[in-house]
C-alpha cells in the first residue's frame, strides 16, 4: 500500500519495505522509462520533468513518471513549481543489491550495440 498524500502537492510513494521486484522490473521494461532512469543515473542528481525530451505526448510522459514513482524506482517532490525527480538508488540497492547497476549496464551495452544515443 502506498503512503497517502498529505496535501495536493505531496505525491504518494511506496515505503522502502513496500517496493517489490516485480514492480521495479515492470517499470524498467519500457524503453521510455528506462531512458528516464538511465539519464537520472548518469546525472546523479534530481531533474525536472521538463528536462526530459521524450518522443511521446505530455500525458504519456506523465504516465511514465507515475509508473516509475509508484513502483519505487524514483521519488518525485515539488520544489516551488517544479516537480523534481530523483532515482531511489539507495533503496533499490539495499533491497536488490546490484540489480539497478546490472540493468543500467545492460541497457548501456544495448544502446551502444544498436547505435542509440547514450543517456
C-alpha positions in Angstrom: 0.0 0.0 0.0 1.3 3.4 -0.8 1.5 6.2 1.7 -1.4 8.6 1.5 -0.8 12.1 0.1 -0.6 14.7 2.8 -1.6 17.6 0.5 -2.5 18.0 -3.1 1.2 18.7 -3.8 2.5 15.6 -2.0 2.8 12.6 -4.2 2.3 9.0 -2.9 5.4 6.8 -2.9 5.8 3.3 -1.6 7.8 2.9 1.6 11.1 1.1 1.1 9.7 -2.2 2.5 6.7 -1.9 0.1 8.9 -1.9 -3.1 8.6 -5.2 -5.0 10.9 -6.5 -7.6 8.0 -7.3 -9.9 7.0 -3.6 -9.9 10.6 -2.4 -10.5 11.2 -4.8 -13.4 7.8 -3.9 -14.9 8.7 -0.2 -14.6 12.1 -0.7 -16.2 10.8 -2.9 -19.0 9.5 0.1 -21.0 12.1 1.9 -23.2 11.0 5.4 -22.3 11.0 4.7 -18.6 14.4 3.0 -18.9 15.7 6.1 -20.7 14.5 8.3 -17.9 16.2 6.1 -15.3 19.4 6.0 -17.3 19.5 9.7 -17.5 18.8 10.2 -13.8 21.6 7.7 -13.0 24.1 9.3 -15.3 23.5 12.8 -14.0 23.3 11.7 -10.4 21.0 14.4 -9.2 17.4 15.4 -9.3 16.0 16.6 -12.6 12.7 18.3 -13.5 10.1 16.5 -15.7 10.6 19.1 -18.4 14.3 18.3 -18.6 13.5 15.1 -20.4 12.9 15.3 -24.1 10.9 12.2 -24.8 9.3 11.5 -28.2 5.9 11.0 -26.6 3.0 13.2 -25.6 3.0 15.1 -22.3 0.2 12.8 -20.9 2.3 9.7 -21.8 5.4 11.3 -20.2 3.3 11.9 -17.0 2.2 8.3 -17.1 5.8 7.1 -17.3 6.9 9.2 -14.4 3.9 7.9 -12.3 4.7 4.3 -13.1 8.3 4.9 -12.0 7.2 6.6 -8.8 4.6 4.1 -7.8 7.0 1.2 -8.4 9.6 2.9 -6.1 12.2 3.5 -8.8 12.1 7.3 -8.5 11.0 9.8 -5.9 9.1 12.9 -7.1 8.9 16.1 -4.9 7.8 19.6 -5.6 10.4 22.4 -5.2 8.4 25.6 -5.8 6.5 24.9 -9.1 9.0 22.3 -10.4 8.4 18.6 -9.9 11.8 17.1 -9.2 12.7 13.5 -10.0 15.4 11.6 -8.2 16.4 8.0 -8.5 15.8 5.9 -5.4 19.1 4.1 -5.9 19.8 3.7 -2.2 16.5 2.0 -1.6 16.9 -0.2 -4.7 20.5 -1.2 -3.8 19.5 -2.1 -0.3 16.6 -4.2 -1.4 18.1 -5.7 -4.6 21.9 -5.4 -4.4 23.4 -5.0 -7.8 20.1 -5.1 -9.7 20.0 -1.5 -10.8 23.7 -1.4 -11.8 23.3 -4.6 -13.8 20.2 -3.3 -15.6 21.8 0.1 -16.3 25.0 -1.6 -17.6 22.9 -3.9 -19.8 20.9 -1.0 -21.2 24.0 0.9 -21.9 25.5 -2.0 -23.8 22.3 -2.5 -25.8 22.2 1.2 -26.7 25.8 1.1 -27.9 25.2 -2.1 -29.9 22.2 -0.6 -31.5 23.8 2.8 -32.1 21.3 4.6 -30.0 22.1 7.9 -28.2 23.6 7.4 -24.7 21.6 8.7 -21.8 
